[in-house]
Amino acid sequence: MRSDETIHSLLEDVDCSLAAQLKKGGAPVASLVVRRNGTDLVHKVYRNALDRTVSGCAEPLFRIGSQSKTLTVAALITLIDRGIVPRTAPICDLLPELGFKANTPIGRATILQLARHQSILGRIDALLLRGRGGQYRLPRRPWRAEELLDAVTKGRWNVSPRARPFCEYSDVGIALLGLIIERASGMSYDRYVRTRVLRPNGLVSLRPIYREAEWPPRHELLTGHYNPARPSQGTPFDLGALNPSFSAVASAGGSARFYDSLLAGRLLSPWMTASLTAAAIPLWPEREDYRYGLGVIELPIEGVPTPQNCYGHLCIFAGFCGFTAYHPLSRTTISLFLNTMMSHEDADGCSRRANPAGFVRAIFAKIAGRAAAQQGWAAPRPRLSLWRS
């Protein structure tokens, strides 16, 4: 059996499993896209029979939250590629009004350290964007650039005294990259990303900010749900200076095409494409194999005979969750999005958290396992599980 036929056979099993689990969990709408060698093998929308948030002919749009960070880093790298921004430039030179002294750890932080969350700004995030329990408390109106810079300046005394050898996730750091993009390009962040990154590469089903008039009629924005019975109250589409960290909107197909183009080397120069993952640092001290590169997360494919990884980004935002990743060995990109973060309550009164990243990685493990079996290796049997406790 040829490899394409093998994958098609496997994806039929994936389709049946996903449909059953979505129905059992009560997910209103979900979308799965599988691409290989730049071509869609699967592009499917799953709708709960009781859901009325999307019409049968529409291609649903999801708020993709932190996948905005990958888009921002890709835009920054195009400026580095063009020689407009030096790749080793410290942020104290590019944003002098922050007042970071050049001989301090934060003053020495470079734009690429911001891109891989090694800028020691994490504590400022906790002050500005998170409430008790670590939940986001985003502003209800667009932030001006001056507000962001002023907030970082006032909070700079709360940063860690030195950089650590693992990721200190910072939404503020990526927002500062958005300001650097605007200053270096002479355009707004939204315009630069659309005209210099997305449109020239035919990536039309992904936008840095949602504006209804820009989308063809077949696209329809979903409502996010914290669980199937509890719609989100909504977060503003335009967050101003925070847009580079949170505000992008895409279909699952748009997200898949973006990550496929970026990580397969069609969006950036070969050297900069390789740099996205070459300098990855651990996400947590206790999990060295979970790593963060330049705007992309590197996760292991577990249970396969030889070490393999996939590269992409998670989204957990405003009642939406999803995961898009590229698996280099099979040249396959998978995107899975839901407009709920939890399942409905089961007979025991328990809700389960959606786990699109685990589901996608299990598909990659199955693909890798089929390839290993053809070479005489014992094939892994990963469990396709969309909901976890």
C-alpha positions, 0 to 999 in steps of 0.5 A: 500500500502506498504511503498516501493510501495508508494515511487516507486509511488512517484518517478515516479512523481518526474522523470516526473517533473525533466525531464520536468524541465531539458528540459525546463531549457536546462540542458545538463546532470543531474543525479538522484540517490535515495537509501533506506536501502543501495539499489538504487531505482532510478539511472537515467541519463537525457541528453538533446537531443542536448547535445553531452558531454556524450555518451548514455552508460556512467555513467557521472562523476561530479566535486563535489567541496565542497563535498570534505570537507565531504570526508576530515572530514571522513578521519580525523575521521578515524585517530581519531577513530584509536587513531592516532590524538587526537580529541581535538588537537589544530592546533597550536600543529599539525602545529606549523610552522603556528606560532599561539600562544596557548593563542589566539583564533586561537591558541586554535582552534581544528581540530574539530572546523576546520571541522565545520568551526568554526576556524575563518579562513574565512578572510584568505579565502577572501584574498587567494581564492576569488576575487571581488564579492566573486567569486573563483579565484583558482590557475592554478597549484597545490599548495605546502603545503609550499605555503599554510602554508606560506599564512596562516602564513602571513594572520593570522593577518586578522583573526577574533579576536574571534570565533563566535557562527555560521559558518565562512565557510573556504576552507583554514581550510579544506585544513589544515586538509588535511595536518594534515591527511598527517602528521599523516598517513605518506601518501599523502592525495589522497592515504590515502583517497582512500586506507583507506576510500573509497576502503575498503568500496567499494566506487569506483565511487568517487575519491579525484582527477580525473585521467582519467586512474583510471576510467573504460571506462563506466565513462565519465567526463562531462564539467561544464557550467555556463549556458547551452550556456557557458562552464566553462574554466576549473579548474585544477583537481589537486590543490595540498594542496587545494585538500581536499576542492575542487577536488573530482570527483564522479558519482551521484551514487558514491556520494549517496553511500558515504553519505549513508554509512557515515550517516547511520553508516557503515563507522565510529564507532557509536560514531563518526557517531553521532558526525558528527551532534551532535555539529552542529552550525548555518550556519547564524545568521538569520537562526538557523535551517540551521546548519553545523556539522563536514563536513555535512550541516543540513537542515530542511525538510519544511512543514512536521507535525513534525520537520525533517532534512536531512544531506549532502552537497552542490556542486557549483563548476566549472560549476557543481552543486549538492546536496546529503543528507540522511534523517534518518527517511526514511533511504533514500539518494538522490543525484542530480547533473547537469553540469550547474549552470544556466538555459538558458534564457527564453522568458523574457531574464532571467536565473534561478539558479539551485536549486538541494538542494531545489528539493531534500528537496522537495522529502524528504518532499513528502516522509515524507508527504506520511508517515504522511498521512498513520498515519492520518496527513495532507500531505504537498504538496511541490513544486518540483522546480529545478530553482529559480530566 
